[in-house]
Amino acid sequence: MVAKSNLIDENTQERFLKKVYDKCGGKLPSNPRKLATAFIRAGLLTEWHIEKIFAGKYRGFFLGKYKLLGHIGTGGMSSVYLAEHVGLHDKRAIKVLPKKRVHDASYLARFKLEAQAIASLNHPNIVLAHDIDNEGDTHFIVMEYVDGIDLQMLVRRDGPLDFSNSADLIAQAARGLEHAHQRGVIHRDVKPANLLIDQDGRVRLLDMGLALMASEEEHSLTVANNENVLGTADYLAPEQALNSHKVDHRVDIYGLGCTLYYLLTGRPPFSDGTLAQRIIKHQNEMPRSIRELRPDCPGELEGMCVKMLQKDPAYRYQSAREVAEVFEKFAARVPKGQPVRIGLGDAPADVAPLSSLSFNDSSSGGISRDNVQHDTVTGKNDETLASSRSKLIREQDQLASSSGRLVKVQSMGIPSDSSAGSLLDLEVESGFRDPSQRKRRDNHPIIDSDTQLRRPSQNQRAPMDPLLMGTIISALFVAALVLGYFIARVTS
């Protein structure tokens, strides 16, 4: 099945198998797991490839001129894969729109809009887009490969950050936003999970899925196709919850302020209550003082955060450039604590020579989780590759976000000629379709599970909030009592 998959060119595979034959006395190992391990250790296949091949899948590993290497993450609208250019052999992150979304004009238009938004930006603090293409009805965006960890997972791992490093990270993010705003692009979903730190300690802004373009034509397209997703509730600016289409760049400053609050306290500004209650709190309340949670926090830094979180945009910093300058000055004055650690311990093992492998039946034939990089991690809002982040999720055995789900690579058995066919179904792989169900339900939730607020479609009616329903019933009851009183007075 490896030969059928075309994942390895014929000459390379022949040379590899000749070495295996020589080491095993002229025959292949009786245990297929040991041969699979050898393929991985030689750098010819990934563990994700092996998992799929053992499940009987050997077709569908290529998109255009890119070879898929692993499944990185799944968001509300798309999924992301690690891929390698078949000619240049450089790695890219491929963002794929599910086929079922292609027939929905709003999703396809939004997907293309995101590609346009990313392509219009070229800045060291923004993940770059290289291409947009399609293979039949599979549409995809080719993005820059970034190996790092996002701020959400960084805080989960290390706890709240020190004050100088927090300020430096916010300043870098603000520089990226400044570049986007100058080109008429409003992100509208700034949050810790969308800010990635690469191996050089540089912040990279990612996920333009909700970007709002400034030109009239593009703005109209956004309004027409943005009926569902408004933003992430825990980082949603007050004006964005009211009307996400009539906002300006200052919503990103609010989201960045919420992100700073998270970096300093380890929790979003409003972490208690239902999703609807948290959104209302963003409208009417200020969060608990940072200095109550961290008494050693400098008052100046807390004041900067409070200014970013003002309900009225007029009282916030008025530009991302202003934010960057203020935080750069603060970071320069305050001594830094421990440097942000991007790595997560020992790196995956380098490609090993075949002589170092043992094909004895008595030896362990499984793939060591300490020596092989795992790519099969899915989590909402994971919109670029972060190998370190994926490893962290696996080690902590927790979700990448409030709705993410960890898909572990299954232990290998005997390769199977799956009855489901030999074609790798990216929709099933990404979790957009349950392989056990022939038809997926057409009803979409009003509020999806990754705390992203959604508007109901025309054919959908939002469920009434129980508190609101109780208030209405009480009001009607009081009105009935008053009406009965007046009728009794008139008739008596």
For each residue, the residues with C-beta under 8 A, 3 or more apart:
1: 4 5 53 56 58 415 422
2: 5 7 8 13 39 45 53 58
3: 6 8 10 13
4: 1 58 59 422
5: 1 2 8 49 53 58 59 61
6: 3 61 62
7: 2 44 45 49 61 67
8: 2 3 5 12 13 16 44 45
9: 12 13
10: 3 13 14
11: 14 15
12: 8 9 15 16 44
13: 2 3 8 9 10 16 17 44
14: 10 11 17 18
15: 11 12 18 19
16: 8 12 13 19 20 38 39 42 44 354
17: 13 14 20 21 28
18: 14 15 21 22
19: 15 16 22 23 354
20: 16 17 23 24 28 29 35 38 354 359
21: 17 18 24 26 27 28
22: 18 19 26
23: 19 20 354 355 357 359
24: 20 21 27 28 29 359
25:
26: 21 22
27: 21 24
28: 17 20 21 24 35
29: 20 24 32 34 35 38 359
30: 361
31: 34 35 359 361 365
32: 29 35 36 54 412 414 415
33: 36 37 365 366 367 412
34: 29 31 37 38 357 358 359 363 365
35: 20 28 29 31 32 38 39 359
36: 32 33 39 40 45 50 53 54 367 412
37: 33 34 40 41 357 365 366 367
38: 16 20 29 34 35 41 42 354 357 359
39: 2 16 35 36 42 44 45 50
40: 36 37 43 44 45 46 47 50 367 372
41: 37 38 349 351 352 354 356 357 371
42: 16 38 39 351 352 354
43: 40 351
44: 7 8 12 13 16 39 40
45: 2 7 8 36 39 40 49 50 53
46: 40 49 50 69 70 373 375
47: 40 50 51 70 367 372 373 374 375 376 409
48: 51 52 69 70 71 375 376 409
49: 5 7 45 46 52 53 61 69
50: 36 39 40 45 46 47 53 54 367 412
51: 47 48 54 55 376 409 410 412
52: 48 49 55 57 58 61 424
53: 1 2 5 36 45 49 50 56 57 58 415
54: 32 36 50 51 412 413 414 415 416
55: 51 52 416 418
56: 1 53 415 416 417 418 420 421 422
57: 52 53 60 418 422 423 424
58: 1 2 4 5 52 53 61 422
59: 4 5 422 423 424
60: 57 423 424 425 426
61: 5 6 7 49 52 58 67 68 424
62: 6 66 67 68 86
63: 66 68 81 83 94 96 135 138 140
64: 133 135 140
65: 85 86 87
66: 62 63 83 84 85 86 92 94 142
67: 7 61 62 83 84 85 86
68: 61 62 63 81 82 83 94 424
69: 46 48 49 81 82 83 84 91 375
70: 46 47 48 81 82 374 375 376
71: 48 74 79 80 81 82 375 376 377 378 407 429 430
72: 79 80 81 82 93 375 377 378 382 384 385 386 390
73: 79 80 377 378 379 380 381 382 383 400 404
74: 71 78 79 80 378 379 380 382 430 431 432
75: 78 79 80 207 209 380 381 382 383
76: 209 229 380 381 448 450 452
77: 97 101 107 110 111 209 229
78: 74 75 95 96 97 98 101 111 209 383
79: 71 72 73 74 75 95 96 98 378 426 429 430 431 432
80: 71 72 73 74 75 93 94 95 96 143 382 383 384 385
81: 63 68 69 70 71 72 93 94 96 426
82: 68 69 70 71 72 91 92 93 94 145 375 385
83: 63 66 67 68 69 91 92 93 94 142
84: 66 67 69 89 90 91 92
85: 65 66 67 88 89 90 91 92
86: 62 65 66 67 89
87: 65
88: 85
89: 84 85 86
90: 84 85 145
91: 69 82 83 84 85 145 385
92: 66 82 83 84 85 130 142 143 144 145
93: 72 80 81 82 83 142 143 144 145 146 384 385
94: 63 66 68 80 81 82 83 140 141 142 143
95: 78 79 80 140 141 143 383
96: 63 78 79 80 81 138 139 140 426 430
97: 77 78 101 102 107 108 111 138 139 140
98: 78 79 101 102 426 427 430 432 433
99: 102 137 138 426 427
100: 103 104 427 432 433 440
101: 77 78 97 98 104 107 108 111
102: 97 98 99 107 108 137 138 139
103: 100
104: 100 101 107 108
105: 108 109 225
106: 109 110 224 225 227 228
107: 77 97 101 102 104 110 111 225
108: 97 101 102 104 105 111 112 139
109: 105 106 112 113 221 224 225
110: 77 106 107 113 114 209 225 226
111: 77 78 97 101 107 108 114 115 139 141
112: 108 109 115 116 132 139
113: 109 110 116 117 211 213 218 221 222 225
114: 110 111 117 118 141 208 209 211
115: 111 112 118 119 129 132 141
116: 112 113 119 120 213 218
117: 113 114 120 121 185 208 211 213
118: 114 115 121 126 127 128 129 141 143 208
119: 115 116 129 132
120: 116 117 183 185
121: 117 118 126 128 179 180 183 185
122: 126 128
123: 126 175 176 179 180
124: 176 202
125: 172 173 175 176 179 202 203 204 205
126: 118 121 122 123 176 179 180 204 205 206
127: 118 143 144 146 196 204 205 206 384
128: 118 121 122 143 144
129: 115 118 119 132 141 142 143 144
130: 92 142 143 144
131: 141 142
132: 112 115 119 129 139 140 141 142
133: 64 139 140 142
134: 137 138 139 140
135: 63 64 138 140
136:
137: 99 102 134
138: 63 96 97 99 102 134 135 426
139: 96 97 102 108 111 112 132 133 134
140: 63 64 94 95 96 97 132 133 134 135
141: 94 95 111 114 115 118 129 131 132
142: 66 83 92 93 94 129 130 131 132 133
143: 80 92 93 94 95 118 127 128 129 130 384
144: 92 93 127 128 129 130 384
145: 82 90 91 92 93 384 385
146: 93 127 196 198 204 206 384 385 386
147: 198 199 385 386 387 388
148: 196 197 198 199 204 342 386 388 389
149: 153 154 157 196 197 342 344 386 388 389 392
150: 153 154 192 193 194 195 196 197 386 389
151: 154 155 169 192 193 195 196 197 259 262 263
152: 155 156 191 192 193 262 400 401
153: 149 150 156 157 193 386 389 392 393 400
154: 149 150 151 157 158 161 192 197 340
155: 151 152 158 159 160 161 192 262 263 266
156: 152 153 392 396 398
157: 149 153 154 344 392 396
158: 154 155 161 341
159: 155 266
160: 155 263 264 265 266 294
161: 154 155 158 165 166 169 263 264 337 340
162: 165 166 336 337 338
163: 166 167 264 297 298 301 334 337
164: 167 168 330 331 334 335 336 337
165: 161 162 168 169 331 336 337 339 340
166: 161 162 163 169 170 260 263 264 301
167: 163 164 170 171 301 327 328 330 331 334
168: 164 165 171 172 327 328 331 336
169: 151 161 165 166 172 173 195 197 203 263 340
170: 166 167 173 174 256 259 260 263 323 327
171: 167 168 174 175 323 324 327 328 331
172: 125 168 169 175 176 202 203 324
173: 125 169 170 176 177 190 195 203 205 256 259
174: 170 171 177 178 256 320 321 323 324 327
175: 123 125 171 172 178 179 320 324
176: 123 124 125 126 172 173 179 180 203 204 205
177: 173 174 180 181 187 190 205 249 252 253 256 320 323
178: 174 175 181 182 319 320 321 324
179: 121 123 125 126 175 176 182 183
180: 121 123 126 176 177 183 185 186 187 205 211 252
181: 177 178 184 185 186 249 252 319 320
182: 178 179
183: 120 121 179 180
184: 181 213 214 215
185: 117 120 121 180 181 208 211 212 213 214
186: 180 181 211 212 214 247 248 249 251 252
187: 177 180 190 194 205 208 210 211 252 255
188: 210 211 212 230 231 240 244 247 251 252 255
189: 194 207 209 210 231 232 235 255
190: 173 177 187 194 195 205 235 252 255 256 258 259
191: 152 194 195 232 234 235 255 258 259 381
192: 150 151 152 154 155 195 259 262 263
193: 150 151 152 153 381 382 400 401
194: 150 187 189 190 191 205 206 207 381 383
195: 150 151 169 173 190 191 192 203 204 205 206 259
196: 127 146 148 149 150 151 203 204 205 206 384 386 389
197: 148 149 150 151 154 169 201 202 203 204 340 342
198: 146 147 148 201 202 204 342
199: 147 148 342 343
200:
201: 197 198 339 340 342
202: 124 125 172 197 198
203: 125 169 172 173 176 195 196 197
204: 125 126 127 146 148 176 195 196 197 198 384
205: 125 126 127 173 176 177 180 187 190 194 195 196
206: 126 127 146 194 195 196 383 384
207: 75 189 194 210 381 383 384
208: 114 117 118 185 187 211
209: 75 76 77 78 110 114 189 229 383
210: 187 188 189 207 226 229 230 231 244
211: 113 114 117 180 185 186 187 188 208
212: 185 186 188 219 222 226 244 245 247
213: 113 116 117 184 185 218 219 221 222
214: 184 185 186 218 219
215: 184 218 219
216: 219 220
217: 220 221
218: 113 116 213 214 215 221 222
219: 212 213 214 215 216 222 223 245
220: 216 217 223 224
221: 109 113 213 217 218 224 225
222: 113 212 213 218 219 225 226 245
223: 219 220 226 245
224: 106 109 220 221
225: 105 106 107 109 110 113 221 222
226: 110 210 212 222 223 229 230 244 245
227: 106 455 457
228: 106 444 454 455 457
229: 76 77 209 210 226 452 453 454
230: 188 210 226 236 240 241 244 452 453 454 455
231: 188 189 210 235 236 237 240 241 244 255 452 453
232: 189 191 235 236 381 450 451 452 453
233: 236 275 278 279 447 451 452 453
234: 191 258 268 269 270 271 278 451
235: 189 190 191 231 232 254 255 258 259 268
236: 230 231 232 233 240 241 255 279 282 453
237: 231 240 241 247 250 251 254 255 282 313
238: 241 242 254 282 283 311
239: 242 243 246 247 251 313
240: 188 230 231 236 237 243 244 247 251 254
241: 230 231 236 237 238 244 279 282 283 453
242: 238 239
243: 239 240 246 247
244: 188 210 212 226 230 231 240 241 247
245: 212 219 222 223 226
246: 239 243
247: 186 188 212 237 239 240 243 244 250 251
248: 186 251 313
249: 177 181 186 252 253 319 320
250: 237 247 253 254 313 316 318
251: 186 188 237 239 240 247 248 254 255 313
252: 177 180 181 186 187 188 190 249 255 256 320
253: 177 249 250 256 257 308 316 317 320 323
254: 235 237 238 240 250 251 257 258 308 309 310 313 316
255: 187 188 189 190 191 231 235 236 237 251 252 258 259
256: 170 173 174 177 190 252 253 259 260 308 320 323
257: 253 254 260 261 305 307 308 309 316
258: 190 191 234 235 254 255 261 262 268 269 309
259: 151 170 173 190 191 192 195 235 255 256 262 263
260: 166 170 256 257 263 264 304 305 308
261: 257 258 264 265 268 269 287 290 305 309
262: 151 152 155 192 258 259 265 266 267 268 269
263: 151 155 160 161 166 169 170 192 259 260
264: 160 161 163 166 260 261 290 293 294 297 301 305
265: 160 261 262 290 293 294
266: 155 159 160 262
267: 262 271
268: 234 235 258 261 262 271
269: 234 258 261 262 281 282 287 309
270: 234 273 278 281 282 285 287
271: 234 267 268 278
272: 277 278
273: 270 277 278 281
274: 277 278
275: 233 278 279 447 451 453
276: 279 280 465
277: 272 273 274 280 281
278: 233 234 270 271 272 273 274 275 281 282
279: 233 236 241 275 276 282 283 453
280: 276 277 283 284
281: 269 270 273 277 278 284 285 287
282: 236 237 238 241 269 270 278 279 285
283: 238 241 279 280 311
284: 280 281 311
285: 270 281 282
286: 306 309
287: 261 269 270 281 309
288: 292 293
289: 292 293 302
290: 261 264 265 293 294 297 301 302 305
291: 294 295 297 299 302
292: 288 289 295
293: 264 265 288 289 290
294: 160 264 265 290 291 297
295: 291 292
296:
297: 163 264 290 291 294 301 302
298: 163 301 302 334
299: 291 302 303
300: 303 304 330
301: 163 166 167 264 290 297 298 304 305 330
302: 289 290 291 297 298 299 305 306
303: 299 300 306 307
304: 260 300 301 307 308 326 327 330
305: 257 260 261 264 290 301 302 308 309
306: 286 302 303 309 310
307: 257 303 304 310 315 316 317
308: 253 254 256 257 260 304 305 316 317 323
309: 254 257 258 261 269 286 287 305 306 316
310: 254 306 307 313 315 316
311: 238 283 284 315
312: 315 316
313: 237 239 248 250 251 254 310 316
314:
315: 307 310 311 312
316: 250 253 254 257 307 308 309 310 312 313
317: 253 307 308 320 322 323 326
318: 250 322
319: 178 181 249 322 323
320: 174 175 177 178 181 249 252 253 256 317 323 324
321: 174 178 324 325
322: 317 318 319 325 326
323: 170 171 174 177 253 256 308 317 319 320 326 327
324: 171 172 174 175 178 320 321 327 328
325: 321 322 328 329
326: 304 317 322 323 329 330
327: 167 168 170 171 174 304 323 324 330 331
328: 167 168 171 324 325 331 332
329: 325 326 332 333
330: 164 167 300 301 304 326 327 333 334
331: 164 165 167 168 171 327 328 334 336
332: 328 329
333: 329 330
334: 163 164 167 298 330 331
335: 164
336: 162 164 165 168 331 339
337: 161 162 163 164 165
338: 162 341
339: 165 201 336
340: 154 161 165 169 197 201
341: 158 338
342: 148 149 197 198 199 201 388
343: 199 347 388
344: 149 157 388 391 392 395
345:
346: 370
347: 343
348: 371 372 373
349: 41 352 371 372
350:
351: 41 42 43
352: 41 42 349 356 357
353: 356
354: 16 19 20 23 38 41 42 357
355: 23
356: 41 352 353
357: 23 34 37 38 41 352 354
358: 34 363
359: 20 23 24 29 31 34 35 38 363
360: 363
361: 30 31 365
362:
363: 34 358 359 360
364: 368
365: 31 33 34 37 361
366: 33 37 411 412
367: 33 36 37 40 47 50 371 372 412
368: 364 371 372
369: 372 374 394
370: 346
371: 41 348 349 367 368
372: 40 47 348 349 367 368 369
373: 46 47 348 387 391
374: 47 70 369 377 390 391 394 408 409
375: 46 47 48 69 70 71 72 82 387 390
376: 47 48 51 70 71 407 408 409
377: 71 72 73 374 382 390 393 394 400 406 407
378: 71 72 73 74 79 382 404 405 406 407 430 431
379: 73 74 382 393 399 400 401 403 404 405 406
380: 73 74 75 76 400 401 403 404 449 450 452
381: 73 75 76 191 193 194 207 232 400 401 404 450
382: 72 73 74 75 80 193 377 378 379 386 389 400 401 404
383: 73 75 78 80 95 194 206 207 209
384: 72 80 93 127 143 144 145 146 196 204 206 207
385: 72 80 82 91 93 145 146 147
386: 72 146 147 148 149 150 153 196 382 389 390
387: 147 373 375 390 391
388: 147 148 149 342 343 344 391 392
389: 148 149 150 153 196 382 386 392 393 400
390: 72 374 375 377 386 387 393 394
391: 344 373 374 387 388 394 395
392: 149 153 156 157 344 388 389 395 396
393: 153 377 379 389 390 396 397 398 399 400 404 406
394: 369 374 377 390 391 397 406 408
395: 344 391 392
396: 156 157 392 393
397: 393 394 406
398: 156 393 406
399: 379 393 402 403 404 405 406
400: 73 152 153 193 377 379 380 381 382 389 393 404 406
401: 152 193 379 380 381 382 404 450
402: 399 449 450 451
403: 379 380 399 448 449 450 451
404: 73 378 379 380 381 382 393 399 400 401 450
405: 378 379 399 431
406: 377 378 379 393 394 397 398 399 400
407: 71 376 377 378 431
408: 374 376 394
409: 47 48 51 374 376
410: 51
411: 366
412: 32 33 36 50 51 54 366 367
413: 54 416
414: 32 54
415: 1 32 53 54 56
416: 54 55 56 413
417: 56 422
418: 55 56 57 421 422
419:
420: 56 425 435
421: 56 418
422: 1 4 56 57 58 59 417 418
423: 57 59 60
424: 52 57 59 60 61 68 429
425: 60 420 428 429 433 435
426: 60 79 81 96 98 99 138 429 430
427: 98 99 100 430 432 433
428: 425 431 432 433 434 435
429: 71 79 424 425 426
430: 71 74 79 96 98 378 426 427
431: 74 79 378 405 407 428
432: 74 79 98 100 427 428
433: 98 100 425 427 428 437 440
434: 428 437 440
435: 420 425 428
436:
437: 433 434 440
438:
439:
440: 100 433 434 437
441:
442:
443: 460
444: 228 448 454 457 460
445: 448 449 454
446: 454 455 456 460 462 463
447: 233 275 451 452 453 454
448: 76 403 444 445 451 452 454
449: 380 402 403 445
450: 76 232 380 381 401 402 403 404
451: 232 233 234 275 402 403 447 448
452: 76 229 230 231 232 233 380 447 448
453: 229 230 231 232 233 236 241 275 279 447
454: 228 229 230 444 445 446 447 448
455: 227 228 230 446
456: 446 460 461 462
457: 227 228 444 460
458:
459:
460: 443 444 446 456 457
461: 456
462: 446 456
463: 446
464: 468 469
465: 276 468 469
466: 469 470
467: 470 471
468: 464 465 471 472
469: 464 465 466 472 473
470: 466 467 473 474
471: 467 468 474 475
472: 468 469 475 476
473: 469 470 476 477
474: 470 471 477 478
475: 471 472 478 479
476: 472 473 479 480
477: 473 474 480 481
478: 474 475 481 482
479: 475 476 482 483
480: 476 477 483 484
481: 477 478 484 485
482: 478 479 485 486
483: 479 480 486 487
484: 480 481 487 488
485: 481 482 488 489
486: 482 483 489 490
487: 483 484 490 491
488: 484 485 491 492
489: 485 486 492
490: 486 487
491: 487 488
492: 488 489
